[in-house]
Amino acid sequence: MSECPCRKELLNQINEASFAVDDVKLYLNTHPWDDEALVYFQEYSRIRNEALKEYAKHYGPLTIDTASLSCEEQWDWIDAPWPWQEGGC
C-alpha cells in the first residue's frame, strides 16, 4: 500500500502546475507556432493532471474531471474537510 501524500504539498503542486499551464496558454494564444512552448504546455498539463488524480485518490476530487476517480461507489467526499480547511497532512 502506498503512503498517503501530504495534502498541502499536493495542493501546492497543483497550484504551481496550474499557474504554469494558464500562463503558457496565454503565451500560445499569440505564439501558436512556438513548439518549445507547446511541449512545455503538454508537460505541465500532464503534471497537473497526475497531481489532480493523486489528490482525488486520497482526499476527494477538486474538479469534476477527477470526480469519477474517487467517487465510483459513493459521494462521501462531501463529508471530508474541504481543501481550504485545516486538516490534511
FENPE-V703009 format. One record per residue. RES is the residue in one letter. PHI is phi in radians with two decimals (none if undefined). PSI is psi as a letter, one per 30 degrees, with the letter a starting at -180 (999 if undefined). BURIAL is I if it has 9 or more other C-alpha atoms within 8 Angstrom, else O. Layout:
<<RES:PHI:PSI:BURIAL> <RES:PHI:PSI:BURIAL>>
This chain:
<<M:none:k:O> <S:-1.40:l:O> <E:-1.27:k:O> <C:-1.27:k:O> <P:-1.25:l:O> <C:-1.14:k:O> <R:-1.05:e:I> <K:-1.12:e:O> <E:-1.12:e:O> <L:-1.12:e:I> <L:-1.09:e:I> <N:-1.10:e:O> <Q:-1.09:e:I> <I:-1.11:e:I> <N:-1.11:e:O> <E:-1.13:e:O> <A:-1.17:e:I> <S:-1.10:e:I> <F:-1.08:e:O> <A:-1.08:e:I> <V:-1.12:e:I> <D:-1.11:e:O> <D:-1.13:e:O> <V:-1.25:f:I> <K:-1.08:e:I> <L:-1.08:e:O> <Y:-1.09:e:O> <L:-1.17:f:I> <N:-1.06:e:O> <T:-1.85:f:O> <H:-2.36:h:O> <P:-1.15:f:O> <W:-1.76:g:O> <D:-1.42:j:O> <D:-1.08:e:O> <E:-1.14:e:O> <A:-1.18:e:I> <L:-1.13:e:I> <V:-1.10:e:O> <Y:-1.03:e:I> <F:-1.02:e:I> <Q:-1.11:e:O> <E:-1.14:e:O> <Y:-1.29:f:I> <S:-1.14:e:I> <R:-1.12:e:O> <I:-1.04:e:I> <R:-1.08:e:I> <N:-1.10:e:O> <E:-1.13:e:O> <A:-1.16:e:I> <L:-1.09:e:I> <K:-1.15:e:I> <E:-1.12:e:I> <Y:-1.07:e:I> <A:-1.06:e:I> <K:-1.08:e:I> <H:-1.75:e:I> <Y:-2.23:f:I> <G:1.82:l:I> <P:-1.29:k:I> <L:-1.75:f:I> <T:-2.28:l:O> <I:-1.12:f:O> <D:-1.08:f:O> <T:-1.84:g:I> <A:-1.09:e:I> <S:-1.21:f:O> <L:-1.24:e:I> <S:-1.99:f:I> <C:-2.27:h:I> <E:-1.13:e:O> <E:-1.66:e:O> <Q:-2.74:l:O> <W:-1.93:h:O> <D:-1.41:f:O> <W:-1.07:f:I> <I:-1.11:f:O> <D:-1.51:f:O> <A:-1.41:l:O> <P:-1.07:k:O> <W:-1.30:l:O> <P:-0.96:e:O> <W:-1.55:f:O> <Q:-1.57:l:O> <E:-1.20:l:O> <G:1.88:l:O> <G:2.57:c:O> <C:-1.07:999:O>>
